[in-house]
Amino acid sequence: MNISRRLGTLVVFGVPAVIGGGIVYALFGNYVSVFAYEIILLLFAGGFASK
């Protein structure tokens, strides 16, 4: 997988980070759960991009 494809994959994971972060905050009402969601998403995106 070349570098442009990896960067494209990480950009695609940026949308769920922004939208999903707002949804998680609306559901739980605190930033700790948002940070946990973002870390899980970051680990998943990193694993997917390193494949």
C-alpha positions in Angstrom: 0.0 0.0 0.0 1.6 3.3 -1.1 1.7 6.5 1.0 -1.1 8.3 -0.7 -3.5 5.4 -0.1 -2.5 5.2 3.5 -3.1 8.9 4.0 -6.5 8.6 2.2 -7.4 5.8 4.6 -6.6 8.0 7.6 -8.6 10.9 6.1 -11.6 8.6 5.8 -11.3 7.7 9.5 -11.3 11.5 10.3 -14.9 11.8 9.5 -16.1 9.3 12.1 -13.7 10.9 14.6 -15.5 14.3 14.3 -19.1 13.1 13.8 -18.7 10.2 16.2 -17.1 12.4 18.9 -20.1 14.7 18.8 -22.5 11.8 19.1 -20.6 10.2 22.0 -20.5 13.6 23.8 -24.3 14.0 23.2 -24.9 10.5 24.6 -22.6 10.5 27.7 -22.2 14.3 28.3 -18.5 14.2 29.2 -15.2 14.4 27.4 -13.6 11.3 29.0 -15.9 9.1 27.0 -15.0 11.1 23.9 -11.3 10.7 24.5 -11.8 6.9 25.0 -13.8 6.8 21.7 -11.0 8.7 19.9 -8.3 6.5 21.2 -10.1 3.4 20.1 -10.7 4.8 16.7 -7.1 5.9 16.4 -5.8 2.4 17.3 -8.2 0.9 14.8 -7.2 3.4 12.0 -3.6 2.9 12.7 -3.9 -0.9 12.5 -5.9 -0.6 9.3 -3.4 1.8 7.7 -0.4 -0.3 8.6 -1.8 -3.4 7.0 
